[in-house]
Amino acid sequence: MSDDDLAHEAPTRREYVKYGGAFIGGGLLAGCTGQPDTGGTPTAASTDTAAVTETGTQTEQGSYTVEMFPVGEVEFESVPESVTTYSMAWADMVVSLGQAEKLQTDRLSGPTLFYDRFDIDYDMNWPPLWQDGGMPKEVFYEHDPDAFLIDPNLIQAWDDNWEDADVEEIESNVAPFFGCMNRRFRNEWQQEVGYPERAPSMLEAFEKVGAVLDERTRVEAWLDLHEDLQSELQSRIPDDPETPSIGLINSGSSPESGEFYVLYLEDNGYEMKPYRDLGLVEADAFAGVETGQYGLTDYETLLEVDPDLILVHWGITTGSVTFGGDGAFDAEQFREKFVAPMENDDVGSQLTAVQEGRVLPGPTAEQGPLVNAFQTELTARLFYPEEFGELDLDAPLDVSEEKQLFDRQRVADILDGNL
């Protein structure tokens, strides 16, 4: 398929009207104008005096551009000194680049479990972007960053008060938007705008953020670490593993009321990356099982499927502020919320995973390079404890040095800039 064919498959966000709605015009897909996708390498600025620098294409005035779906080519007057994001994954990208002090967000409590190991400090005392069922435009002015690492399509999908004119107003008066909702692609608006085909992967998005923040050397260091981790992982996965069947439920499930929200390992997007990297997609016990809206199901269906292992998506961050904790994983809180109700239910108590004590916390959905490194190791330990180390719920990230998949000191060095 040619670039022109791709360009006409989906409209830009400025042609996108409303969630699931119609489109205006038939212009080109943002970020797809016949030029190849160059990963984290910024695109050429439209000026005769442009010069390519390590940051990207830079004009005599010092500005540069970076291109990414769905926002297209975005110009930055200088390297941002402050960034606002709603996504903890995109925040983790900034943290991974050693730039945590630039973050303006209230939503970093989940990764505390991972960040405390490196004494990473960040300011969470910023007004939340999500307030009273929407994202009031005024709070974007209040943050006043140099860049919003947020997908403007997501804002318009979540808040009907936002229109293209509002996005343009914020871009004009405050800062550009540079983000992509690439965690999952279930929504109708994502399907219609071409996210499954065009959205960057976690690492591709990380390269883009690295280009924006002029951190190419740190990006390369993380890519090398990720490659080494994946190589080590693949070399140690048993040749003929007896992989248990997996029942993945969202942490929004309520075992006490018998309501469970099923997730599918085959879903694309970065939230299922640890399962894909471990080759676990085919172990999904719910593959092909009919469920209700948002994967809603009940104890009876769970028992019919009867997975060997029930994993709670986002479970490893049960101790986050979202769940009333301080950010550290709380094994007792996890048990009270998810395990005990199953044990006390007439049908739930018959589940194999419940009887064998295999209702366990799964990875969080939000992850950049740093969190993903720990979560890949965590997921490996959930399935192959003899090879990768037993999981201690009181210290879920602790593993002996000989069992580790990656060098913690190397992570610390990257964060500190000792490259």
C-alpha positions in Angstrom: 0.0 0.0 0.0 1.4 3.4 -1.0 1.7 6.4 1.3 -1.0 8.1 -0.6 -3.3 5.2 0.1 -2.6 5.4 3.8 -3.1 9.1 3.7 -6.7 8.7 2.5 -7.6 5.9 4.9 -8.2 8.2 7.9 -8.8 11.9 8.5 -6.8 14.2 10.7 -8.0 15.1 14.1 -9.1 18.5 12.7 -11.4 16.6 10.3 -12.7 14.5 13.1 -16.0 15.9 14.4 -17.4 13.9 17.4 -17.0 10.5 19.0 -18.3 7.9 16.5 -19.5 10.7 14.2 -18.9 12.0 10.7 -15.9 13.7 9.2 -15.4 16.9 7.4 -13.4 17.0 4.2 -11.0 14.5 2.9 -7.6 15.8 3.6 -4.4 13.9 4.5 -3.8 11.9 7.7 -1.8 14.0 10.2 1.8 12.9 10.2 1.4 11.0 6.9 2.0 13.2 3.9 4.1 11.0 1.7 7.1 11.1 4.0 8.4 8.0 5.8 7.9 7.7 9.6 11.3 8.5 11.0 10.7 7.3 14.6 12.2 9.7 17.0 13.9 11.8 14.4 12.2 15.2 13.9 11.2 16.2 10.4 12.6 19.0 8.3 11.3 22.5 8.9 9.9 24.4 5.9 12.7 27.0 5.8 15.8 27.4 3.6 17.9 28.1 6.6 17.0 25.0 8.6 19.8 23.0 10.0 19.6 19.4 11.4 20.8 19.2 15.0 20.8 16.4 17.5 17.4 17.6 18.7 16.0 17.6 15.2 15.4 20.1 12.5 16.2 23.5 13.9 15.8 26.9 12.4 18.1 29.9 12.9 15.7 31.0 15.6 16.3 27.8 17.5 12.9 26.2 16.9 12.5 22.6 15.7 9.8 20.1 14.7 8.9 16.6 15.7 6.3 14.5 13.9 4.0 11.9 15.3 0.6 10.4 14.7 -2.0 11.8 15.3 -0.8 15.4 15.9 1.4 15.6 12.8 4.4 17.8 12.7 4.6 19.9 15.8 7.0 22.9 16.2 8.7 23.8 19.4 10.3 27.1 19.9 12.9 25.6 22.4 13.3 22.5 24.5 10.4 22.4 26.9 11.2 23.2 30.5 7.8 22.0 31.7 5.3 19.4 30.4 1.8 18.4 31.4 0.4 15.0 30.8 -2.6 12.9 31.9 -1.1 9.5 31.1 1.1 7.9 33.6 2.8 6.0 30.8 3.8 9.3 29.1 4.9 10.6 32.4 7.1 7.6 32.8 8.7 8.4 29.5 9.7 11.8 30.9 10.9 10.2 34.2 12.9 7.6 32.2 14.7 10.5 30.5 15.8 11.9 33.8 13.4 14.8 33.5 11.0 14.2 36.3 11.3 17.8 37.5 9.7 19.0 34.3 6.4 17.1 35.0 3.2 18.9 35.9 0.7 16.3 36.8 -1.3 15.0 39.7 -1.3 11.4 38.5 2.1 9.8 39.4 1.0 8.0 42.5 0.8 4.6 40.8 4.4 4.3 39.8 5.7 5.1 43.3 6.3 1.4 43.8 8.9 1.6 41.0 10.2 5.2 41.5 11.1 4.9 45.2 13.9 2.6 44.3 15.7 5.4 42.6 14.7 8.3 44.9 12.9 9.9 42.0 11.2 13.1 43.1 8.3 14.8 41.4 5.7 17.4 42.2 2.2 16.1 42.2 0.6 19.3 43.6 -0.9 20.3 40.3 -4.6 20.7 39.7 -6.1 17.6 38.1 -6.9 17.8 34.4 -10.0 15.6 35.0 -12.5 17.4 37.1 -16.3 16.9 37.6 -16.6 14.6 34.7 -14.6 16.6 32.2 -11.4 18.5 31.4 -12.1 22.2 31.9 -10.2 24.3 29.6 -9.2 26.7 32.4 -7.0 24.1 34.0 -4.9 23.9 30.9 -4.2 27.6 31.3 -3.5 27.1 35.0 -0.8 24.5 34.2 0.7 26.7 31.5 3.5 24.3 30.5 5.8 24.4 27.5 4.1 21.3 26.0 1.1 19.1 26.6 2.0 15.4 26.3 -1.7 14.7 25.7 -3.6 13.4 22.7 -6.1 16.2 21.8 -8.4 13.5 20.2 -8.7 11.9 23.6 -9.8 15.2 25.2 -12.5 15.7 22.7 -13.7 12.1 23.0 -13.9 12.3 26.8 -15.3 15.9 27.1 -18.1 17.0 24.7 -17.4 20.6 25.6 -14.1 20.5 23.7 -14.1 21.2 19.9 -11.3 21.7 17.4 -11.4 25.5 18.1 -10.7 24.9 21.8 -7.7 22.7 21.0 -6.4 25.4 18.6 -7.0 28.1 21.3 -4.8 26.2 23.8 -2.1 25.5 21.3 -2.1 29.2 20.3 -2.2 30.7 23.8 -0.5 28.1 26.0 1.5 25.2 24.4 1.3 22.6 21.6 -0.2 19.2 22.1 2.1 16.2 21.5 0.6 12.9 22.5 -1.2 9.8 21.3 -3.7 7.5 23.1 -1.7 4.4 22.3 -2.5 2.3 25.4 -5.3 0.5 23.7 -7.4 1.0 20.5 -10.9 -0.2 21.4 -12.8 3.0 21.0 -14.8 3.7 17.8 -13.2 7.1 17.4 -9.7 5.4 17.4 -10.8 2.9 14.8 -12.2 5.6 12.5 -9.1 7.8 12.8 -6.7 4.9 12.1 -5.0 4.4 15.4 -4.5 0.6 15.1 -2.5 1.1 12.0 -0.8 4.4 12.7 -0.3 4.9 16.5 3.3 4.6 17.7 4.3 1.7 20.0 5.5 2.5 23.5 9.1 2.6 22.4 8.4 4.6 19.3 6.4 7.1 21.4 9.4 7.2 23.8 11.7 8.1 21.0 9.4 10.9 20.0 9.3 12.3 23.5 13.1 12.0 23.6 13.3 14.1 20.5 11.1 16.7 22.0 13.1 16.9 25.2 16.5 16.7 23.4 17.5 13.5 25.2 18.7 11.3 22.3 21.6 9.8 24.3 19.3 8.6 27.1 16.8 7.3 24.6 19.6 5.2 23.0 20.6 3.9 26.4 17.1 2.8 27.2 16.7 1.1 23.8 19.9 -0.8 24.5 18.7 -1.8 27.9 15.3 -2.9 26.6 17.0 -5.0 23.9 19.3 -6.6 26.4 16.4 -7.3 28.7 14.3 -8.9 25.9 17.3 -11.0 24.8 17.8 -12.2 28.4 14.1 -12.9 28.7 13.8 -15.0 25.6 16.9 -17.0 26.4 15.5 -18.0 29.8 11.9 -18.9 28.9 11.5 -22.7 29.1 11.5 -24.4 25.7 8.2 -26.3 26.4 6.6 -24.3 29.2 3.5 -25.5 30.9 1.8 -22.2 30.8 -1.3 -21.8 32.9 -4.5 -20.5 31.3 -4.9 -16.8 32.2 -8.1 -15.0 33.2 -7.3 -11.3 33.1 -9.8 -9.0 34.9 -9.7 -5.3 35.3 -9.1 -3.8 38.7 -12.5 -2.0 38.3 -14.1 -5.5 38.8 -16.0 -6.0 42.0 -15.8 -9.6 43.3 -17.9 -8.6 46.2 -20.9 -7.9 44.0 -20.0 -10.5 41.4 -19.1 -8.2 38.6 -16.0 -8.7 36.6 -14.6 -6.8 33.6 -12.6 -9.1 31.3 -9.6 -8.0 29.4 -8.1 -9.8 26.4 -4.4 -10.5 26.0 -4.6 -10.2 22.2 -5.5 -6.5 22.5 -2.9 -4.2 20.8 -1.4 -1.2 22.5 1.3 -0.9 25.2 -0.8 -2.1 28.1 -0.5 -5.8 27.0 3.2 -5.5 26.1 4.6 -7.7 29.0 2.2 -10.6 28.0 3.1 -10.3 24.3 6.8 -10.2 25.0 6.4 -13.4 27.1 4.4 -15.1 24.4 1.4 -15.5 26.6 -1.4 -14.3 24.3 -2.5 -17.8 23.4 -2.9 -18.7 27.1 -5.9 -16.3 27.3 -8.7 -18.2 28.9 -11.3 -15.7 27.8 -10.3 -15.6 24.1 -13.5 -16.0 22.1 -15.7 -15.9 25.2 -18.7 -13.7 24.9 -19.0 -11.0 27.5 -21.1 -7.8 28.0 -20.3 -4.2 27.6 -16.7 -3.4 28.6 -16.1 -7.1 29.1 -18.6 -7.4 31.9 -19.2 -11.0 33.1 -20.1 -12.9 36.3 -19.0 -15.7 38.6 -20.9 -18.3 36.6 -19.0 -17.4 33.4 -15.7 -17.3 35.3 -16.4 -20.9 36.6 -17.3 -22.1 33.1 -13.9 -20.8 31.8 -12.1 -21.7 35.1 -8.7 -20.2 34.4 -5.7 -21.6 36.2 -4.6 -18.1 37.1 -6.6 -15.0 37.7 -4.6 -11.8 37.3 -6.0 -8.4 38.3 -5.0 -5.8 35.7 -3.5 -2.7 37.4 -3.3 -5.0 40.5 0.4 -4.2 41.3 -0.7 -0.5 41.9 -3.5 -1.4 44.3 -1.7 0.5 46.9 -1.7 3.7 44.9 -3.5 6.8 45.9 -6.3 5.8 43.5 -7.1 2.9 45.9 -6.6 5.0 49.0 -2.9 3.9 49.6 0.4 5.7 49.6 1.7 4.3 46.4 3.4 1.1 47.7 1.8 -2.2 46.9 -0.5 -3.3 49.7 -0.9 -7.1 49.8 -3.5 -7.0 52.5 -5.5 -4.4 50.7 -5.3 -6.5 47.5 -6.5 -9.6 49.3 -9.4 -7.7 50.9 -10.6 -6.2 47.7 -10.1 -9.1 45.3 -9.3 -12.4 46.9 -11.4 -12.7 50.1 -14.7 -11.9 48.3 -14.0 -14.8 45.8 -13.2 -17.2 48.6 -16.5 -16.2 50.4 -18.7 -16.6 47.4 -20.5 -20.0 46.8 -19.5 -20.0 43.1 -16.3 -18.1 43.4 -14.9 -20.5 45.9 -15.1 -23.3 43.3 -12.7 -21.5 41.0 -9.4 -23.4 40.5 -7.4 -20.2 40.8 -9.1 -19.4 44.1 -8.6 -22.9 45.6 -5.0 -22.9 44.6 -4.2 -19.4 45.8 -3.5 -18.1 42.3 -5.5 -14.8 42.3 -2.6 -12.4 41.9 -1.8 -8.8 41.0 -1.0 -8.2 37.4 1.0 -5.4 35.8 -0.4 -1.9 35.7 -1.6 -0.8 32.2 0.4 2.4 32.2 4.1 2.0 31.5 7.0 3.7 29.8 10.5 2.2 29.7 11.3 2.2 33.4 8.0 0.8 34.6 7.9 -1.7 31.7 11.3 -3.1 32.6 10.1 -4.0 36.1 6.8 -5.2 34.9 8.3 -7.5 32.3 10.3 -9.1 35.1 7.3 -9.2 37.4 5.2 -11.0 34.7 7.9 -13.5 34.0 8.0 -14.3 37.7 4.2 -14.8 37.8 4.5 -17.6 35.2 8.0 -19.0 35.6 9.0 -18.6 39.2 11.7 -21.3 39.1 13.6 -19.5 36.4 12.9 -15.9 37.2 12.3 -16.0 41.0 9.4 -16.5 43.4 7.0 -13.6 43.8 6.7 -12.3 47.4 3.6 -10.2 47.6 5.0 -8.2 50.5 7.9 -7.2 48.3 6.8 -7.8 44.7 9.7 -6.2 43.0 12.4 -7.8 45.1 14.3 -10.5 43.3 17.8 -11.9 43.8 20.5 -10.3 41.6 21.2 -13.5 39.8 17.5 -13.8 38.8 17.1 -10.2 37.6 16.4 -9.4 34.0 18.1 -6.1 34.0 20.8 -4.2 35.8 19.3 -1.7 38.4 22.5 0.3 38.5 22.4 0.8 34.8 18.9 2.3 35.2 20.2 4.6 37.9 23.1 5.6 35.7 20.7 6.5 32.8 18.5 8.5 35.1 21.5 10.3 36.5 23.0 11.0 33.1 26.0 8.8 33.7 26.1 7.4 30.1 
